[in-house]
Amino acid sequence: MHRAGLLLLSLGTLSVAFAYGAMLLGLGVSAAPWWLASGTTGVLAGLASLGAARHGRRTPVLAAAIAASFVSVAAGFLIPLAMPAPDATTPLLLGLPRPTAILMLLVHAVPLVLLPVAYGVAFEREVLDDTDLATLRDRR
């Protein structure tokens, strides 16, 4: 879990830095928004997976939730980038332009519901076990 999290975090940070650097240097790289979207997704998933690791062991429920959130956020950033820009005649989705609605649903709504539910389900079994609880009680 640590290795994958560090890899995602490192690659995501490099991708974001490369996108910012390309734009700040005026290189006009058309792929910069794609690097930024991919890098941001990698940084978020990397930090979440590092935070979910407990004593070097995997937390299966949280790992699955983080993976699903990673896919959702990546799709939420990348699908709108691939769509044509909306105009006044484009049909709306939930009262918003389609790219905006897709971004809001996949980047915000899915992780907002999925991650807290997974954390609640996995808390006693994967997050705070009896050993951790005993350690906390001994510190009083």
Secondary structure, DSSP 8 states (H G I E B T S, - for coil): -HHHHHHHHHHHHHHHHHHHHHHHTT---TTHHHHHHHHHHHHHHHHHHHHH-BTTB--HHHHHHHHHHHHHHHHHHHHHHHS----TTS-EETTEEHHHHHHIIIIIIHHHHHHHHHHHHHIIIIIS-HHHHHHHHHT-
